[in-house]
Amino acid sequence: MMLADPSKKYRRMYQRVDLPDRQWPNNEITKAPIWMSTDLRDGNQAIFEPMSIEQKFKMFQMLVKIGFKHIEIGFPSASQIDFDFTRKLIEENHIPDDVYIEVLVQARDHLIQRTFEALEGAKRAIVHIYNSNSPTFRQKVLNVDVAGAKQLAINAAEKVKEYAAQYPETDWIFQYSPECFTATELEVAKDVCDAVTEIWEASPENKVILNLPATVEVSTPNVYADQVEWMHRNIKRRDGVIISVHCHNDRGCGIAASELAIMAGADRVEGCVFGNGERTGNVDVAAIALNMYTQGVAPELDFSNINEIIATVEECTGLPVHPRHPYAGGLVFTAFSGSHQDAIKKGFEYQKNEEIWDMPYLPIDPKDLGRDYDAVIRVNSQSGKGGIAYLLESNYNVVLPRRVQIEFSQVVQQVTDEEGTEISAQQIWSLFQQTYVDAKDSHYSAKSYKLSDDNGKQVIELEVVVNGSTQQLRGEGNGPISAILDALQLPIDVLNYEERGISSGANAKALALVELQVKGTGKSAFGAGVHDNIVTSSIEAIIASTNRLIDQGVLSKEQLVAAAV
């Protein structure tokens, strides 16, 4: 089965914009818009179970904490819960002095009256009326012509003005939305909006909000930007108008459309924190704000504790935040890919001494959002040496040389391939110990040792067990390592030796990592020791490396016995 022929079923739902001198493509976003959260209205009407008053109150407190100054709290003329919630906020004085609560109401007289009753006593409030002017709604829903649709808006605007005059104690802002703006002829939308702003006497001292919603997203974002810029340049009383945009995400372009609209002259953005809303949702405000943040523009919203915000939204809406959600998702700062992990690991090495954040694959510092680096790199079968090395270094302060990274990544790869699941930092560390540390107890093991100084030489007396037999060995050298090798009397040289602390405090541990090579063969093996005494860890690392050479068949047990005797 194939999709139907679209040319026979669908048509373009928007008007082409004649704007050859469009300016928005050359503009940049240099400051935050006015933000309006519609989580408690548009977001609330799009969930399985609308929020209770308690849930709405918790969400309201969160929105205030984030920094929203315009918060749409509901539809009090259509919902008793919304009416009661509005009264609760006002009567219990929960609204900060610099916050405007906003309510939506259809362009109907009795609903407007009920709305003002809900808002009685508010210090600051926005009354938002709307009606659609698009051809589809005029013909199929409202059964009016262009003049009739305009008259609906005029009647509602007059009623809002009339009722507001009865409550002079409130600082009112009026808002009008030509619903389905993107599917409406621009001349029609402009004419209706001009009529409304004339009634409301829009001026620099008496700002009116004109919201130009992509109620249903019907075009690419550049077309929407053209529409907004055309309105920005052509509406009357522009200096008395706040142009607001309310983008839905039907085509998956709500964020881009909103950003281009700001570049085209919009002053205000409406949306939900994480993009909840009808159908595919409203625009994702957090994403737009943090997009600005990553470009050095202060968003005027605080997402520094994004996990707490996620928890509140999920609790109140019952909707999970997707793990790949921009900025907020649990996996968006996580790299599984080996090449990505290697680049991030190297990036962190440079980033330590840089003020400007410039990291491969990480457009924002997770710590700015209250996240840590623990989940930045996670290891599964798609991962590589860089990710493994990063987890060991960031969690255990174990820095692996490149050749150990390559070798150990194959060990981890085998485990992840067999199990088909992610492996944690703790599991990687355990696997490292099994591979490089625990080898100290196989063919050859050290029971005890004593170090002393003899005329500037380091002398070691070493008790070892070889194939079940205890032997006493003695060696000397310029330091403990050379003394140990002299005591073992094996045909081996040290190729590499590293030591570092891997914990702090009274129980601090030292890690010794050694690479031994069998003379004349070019064959080598790594071994590691972990102990609170660096000499002990060095002895254990050498013994572990020796035993791994035996496992590889490069040294024989007979050589061990002969050396011990």
N, C-alpha and C positions, 0 to 999 in steps of 0.2 A: 504494500500500500504506500502511495506517495502523497505528499502534500498537494492540495488543490492548486490549480493555476491562479496565482495571486492577482494577476491582471484582470481576472474575471470576478474576483470576490472583494478585493480591497482597493482603496484609493487613498491618495494623499489627503490627510485630514487638516493640514495647516495651509495658511496663505504664504506664498513666497514673499519675501521682504525685499523691496527695492531700496537697497542701502549700499550703493557702490563705494561710498566714502566711509564705510564703517570704521570706527576707531578702536573698538574693543580688542582686536588682535594685537595691537601695539601696547596695550595697557598691562599693568602689573598690579597684583594685590599688595598693597603697602600698609594696610591697616585693617583691623577686624571690623566686620559689619556689626550692626545691632543684631543680637541673637534672640530668637523667640523659640522657646521650647513648646512643642505641641504634644509632648508625651502624655499629658493628662487628658487630652481631648482626642486628637486624631489617633494617637497611639493607643489610647484606652478603648476606642470603639473598634479596634482591629484585633483584639485578643479574644481568646475563647471565653473567658469569664472576666467581664469588666471589673476594675479594681473597686474594692470596698473603700469607705471613707478613710479607714486606717491606712490602707495601702496607698491611697492617693496622698495622704498627708506625709507619709514617709518619703514618697517620691518627690513631693513638693519641697521638703526640707533638703533633699539631695540636690535638686535643681538650683535652689538658692545658694547652697554651699559651692556648687560648681561655678556660679557667677552669673546666671541668667538674670537679666533685668526685666524682660518681658516673658511672662509665663502664662500660657493659655491653660486655664484650669478646668474648662469643661463647657457644657452646653446646658446651663441651668434651666432654660425654658423647656427642655425636652426630657430632662432626667431629674428625678427627685433626689437621687444621691448627689448629683452635681450641684443642685440647688442647696442642699444641706451642707455640702462641703464648702461651697462659697461662703455661706453664712458662718461656718466654723472658723474659717481663716480670718474673716472680718471681725466677728464678735470676740474671738479669743486673741486678737491682735498678733497674728502669726506672720503678717506680711511686712517685710522690712520697708523702711521709708523710701528707699530708692528702687523698689520693685513695683512694676505695674502688673496686676493680674489682668488677664484677658479672657473674655467669654465670647463664644460664637452664638449667633442667632440668625435664623432665616429672616428674609425680608417680609415678615408678617406682623401685623399690628399687635395682636394679642401675645405673641411670643416676645416681641420687643418689650412690652409692658412687664411681662413676667421677669425678663432679664434684668431690668432696672430694679425691680423689687429685690432680686437676689443680691444686687450690688450696693444696696443702701448702706451708707456709712463707710464705704471704702475710701481710703485716702487717694489712691490712684488706680485708675482702671481703663482698660481698652475695650470698647464695644465693637465687635467685628460682625458686620453684616455681609451677606453675599447673595448673588443670584447669577444664574448662567445666562450668557448672551450668545452662545455658539449656535450655529444653524441647527445642529442635531437637537439641542435642548429646546430651542424656540419652536421647532416643528413637531417634535415627538413627545416632549415632556410638558412644556408650558403652554403649548398651543397659542403662541403670541407671535406677532411680527417684531421687527427691530424696534419700532416705536413702543410696542407693548413691553418688551424686555427692559427698555430704558425707563419706562414709567414705573416698573416694579422697583427699580433701584432708587428712583427719585422719591417715591412714596416712603420707602424704608428709611432713606437718609433724613427726610423731614421728620419722621416719627422719632428717630434716634435723637435728633436735635431737640425736639419738643420735650421728650422725657428727661433728657439730661439736664435741661433747664430747671427741672423740679428738684434736682439734687446738686445745688451749687457748691456744697461742701467738698465735692469730689473733683479731683483733677482728671478731666476726661480726655482721652484720645479716641478719635473715631477711625475705624478701619473699614474699608470696602474692598471686596474681592469680586472681580468679574470671573466667576467660576468658569473653568475650562477655557481660560484665556488663550492658551496655545492653539486652540481649535476655532477661535473667534476671529473674524475679520478685524484687522488692526484699527481701521477707521471706526468701526462699531465700538470696540473696546475703549478707544480714546474718547469718543463722544459721550459714552455712559460715564466714564471716570470723570471727565470734565464737568458733567452735570452734577455729580455727587460732590466734588470738591468745591463747586460754586455754592451749593447749599450749605456746606460745612464751613465756608469762608476760610479756606486754606490760606495760610500766610506763614512767613518765617516765625511769627510769634504764636501761631496756632497750627501746628503741624498736623497733617492728616496722613494716614497710612493708606497707600494704594498697594494692595497685594496682587501680584500678577502670577497666578498659580499655573504650574503645569499639572493641573488636576489629574489628567492622564497624559503621560509622556508620549507625544505623537511625532517627535522629530529628533534629529540629531542635535547635540548641544549648541552647535554654532547657529542653528536656526533660532533657537530660543534666545541666544545672546543678541541676535539681530532684532528680534521682537522687543526685547527689553530696551535695547539702545534706541530703537525707533520711538518707543513710548517716552523714554528719558528725554529725547530731543524734541518731542512734539506735544506732550501734554501741557495744558495750561497750568499756571500757578506752580511751576516745578519747584520754586524755592520754598513753597509751603507743603511740599509732598515728600514723604518718606516712601521710596519705592521698595517694596518687600517682595521676596520670591519664595515660593512654596513648591518645591519640586518633588513629584513622585518619581518612582524608580521603575516604571513599567518596562523601559528599554534597557535598564541597568546603567543609565547615564546620569542619575540624579546629582551625584557629586560634581561631575564635570559641568553639567548644566548650571548648577548654582555658582560654581567658581567663575565660569564665563559670564554669568549674569552680573556678578560683582564687578568684573572688568568692564561690563557694558553700562554700568551706572547704578546698579541696585545698592541700596543702603542697608538692607536688612535681610536676614535669612531665617526662614522658619523651617523647623524640622524636629526630629526626635533624636535623642542622644545617640542611640545606636541604630537608627533607621527604621524603627517600628512604624507601622501605619498601614492604611488600607492596601490591599493587593500585595504588591512587591515592596511596599513601605514608603515612608517619607524619606527625604534626604537624611543622610547620616551626619549629624552635626559634629560629633567627635572627630570624624574623619576629616571634614573640612577644616576644623579648628587646628588639628594636629598637622595637617598638610601645611597650613600657614606657619605653624611653629617650626617645622623643619626647614623653612625658608627664611628663618630669622625674623618673622613677623609675630608680635605678641598677639595671641588669639583672644585675650581677655576672658578666657574660660580656664578653669583649673582642673586638669585631668592628672594631677600628680599622684593620685591614689586610685588608679583606674580599676584595680581589683575590687575595691570597696564599691565603686560605682556599678560595676558589672553585677556584683552580688545583689545590690538593691534592685536594679532593673530586672534581673532574673526572678527575684523573689516576688516583686510586685506585678510583673506581667505574666509570669509563667512561661516565658519564652527564653530559650537558651541563646547565649551569644556564641555564634559559630566559631570553632577553633581557628578558622582562617579569616575571621573578621578583621578588617584593617585596624591596626594598632591594638585593638582590644582582645583579639583572639588568643587562645592559649598557646597556639603554635606559630604565631606570626614572627616571633623573634627566635625561632628554633630552626637550626640547620641540620638536616640529616645527610645531605649530599656531601661526599668526601671533598670535592673541589671547593664547595662553599665553606666547609669547615676549615680547610687549610687557609683559605683567604681571610676568614674571620680571625683565626688564631694569629696570623701574621699582622693583621690590622690592629689587633689589641696591643701588640708589641710596640707599634708606633704611636698608638693613641694615648698611651700612658703620659706622654710628655707634650701633648697638643691640647690647646684650648678649644679649637674648632672641631666639632664632631665630623669625622671623615672616615667612615668605616665601610669596608666591603659588605654589601648585602644588608646592612642595618641603617636605614635612613634616619632613625631616631634612637637616642640613647635609652634603652629600656629603663634605666634608673630614673629618668625624668618622669616616668609614668608609675613609679613606685615598684617596678619590677627589678629583680636582680639578674645576674648573668648566669645563674645556675642552669636555666633552661635554654640558653642561647644555642648551645650545641648538644645534640642528643645523638646517640649512636644506634644504628640498626645495620641491616645488611647492605645498605646503600652508602654507608659512611666510609671514611678513609682514615689515614694515619693522623691527619691534622685534628680531627674531632676527638679522637682517642687521646692524643697528647694534650689537647686543651682541657679535657675533663680531668685528667690526672693532675695537670698543673693547677687548675683553678680550685679543685676540691682537696688535693693532697699535697700541693706544692712539689710534685714530682715532675721534673723537667727531663724529658727523654731526648737523648741524642737522635739525630735523624735516622741513623741506621737501626736503632732500637725501635723507633716509630714504625719503620717499614716492616721489620720482622714481627713486632708484636701485633700490628694491624692484621696480619694474616691469621694470627691465633684468634683474635676477636672475630674476624670475618667468618672463620669456620664455625664458631659458636652461634653467631647470629644467623648464618645460613641454615644451620641445623634446626635452630629453634624458631626461626622466622619471626622473631619479635625484637623489640627495642631492648637494649641493654643499658643498665644504669651505671653511673660513675662508681658506685659502690661495687657493683658486679665486675666492672673493668679492673678496679683496684684489686679485688680478690683474685681475678684471673691473672693479673700481673704477678701477684705473690705466688700463686701456684706455679707459674711458668719460670720465674727468675729467682724467687727467694726460697721456696720450699725445696728446691733442688739441693740445698745444703745438707739435707738429711738422707740422701740416697746412698750412693756408693762409698763416699768419703765424708766423714763428719767430724767436726771439732768438738771435743768435750770441754777442754779448758786450756788456758794459756797463761803465761807469765812473761811480762816484758821487763827488761833491765838494760842498763847502760854499761858497756865495757870499753873504756878508753875511746869514747866518742862513737862507738858502734852500738846500734840497737840489737839486742839479743832477745830472741823469743824462744821459750820452751813451750812446746805445743803437744797436747795430748789429743790424738786422733783415733778414730775407729775406722778400720779398713776391712770391709767384708766380715764384720763381726769381731775382729781382733783389735785390741787396744794397743797403740804404739806411742812411744815417746819420741818426739822429734825436736831437733834444735837447729836454729838457723840464725844468721846475723846479716846485717846490711846497714845501709845508710839511714833507713827508716823502717817502720813497721812492715810496709808492703814488701820491700826487698828482703827483709828478714824472713817473712812468711814464705816467699818463693824459694829462698835458700833452704828453708827447713823441709819443704815438700820434695825438693830434688827431682822435679819433673821437667821435661823438655818444653817449658812454656815461658812466654814473655807477656808482659802487660802492654797491650796496645792502647787502651784508654782506661782512665780511672777518674771518676767524679764522685763527689760527696756533697750533701746538702742536708740542712735540717728540714724535716717535713712536718713538724709540729712545734709548739712552743709551750713554755711553762715548766712545771716541775717534772712532768712526764714526757718531755720533749724526746722525739726520736730522730735518729740520723739515718739517712739512706746512703749506702755506698753502692756504686754501680761500676763494675769492672768488665773489661773485655780481655780475655786471654787468648793468645794464639799459640798453637803447637808449632814449634820450630821446624822449619823446612817444609811445611805443608801449605802454608797460606790459609789454613782453616782456623776459625776462631769461634768463640761463643761468649755471650754475655751472662753475667750472674749478678745478683743483687743481695744485699744484706740490710736488714732493718733492726736497729737496736738503739738503746739510749747511750751507748758508748760507741764512738766512731771507729775505734780499733776493732771492737767486736764485730761491728757491721762490715768492716773491711775484710776481716777473716772469713766471715760467712759468705760474702760476695765472691771471694776467690775460690772457696770450696764449692759454692754453687756453680760457678763457671766451669770449674774442673769436672764436676759431675755431669754437666751438660755436654762437655766435650766427649765424655765417655758414652753418653747416650747417643751422640752423633757418630760414634765409632772412630773418632779421631785419636783418642787415647784409649788404652786398654786397661782392664782391671789388673793385668799382670804388671803393667808399668807402675801402678799404684802400690802394689804389694812390694815390688822390688825397691821402690823409692822409700817405702816405710821401713823396710829391713835395713 
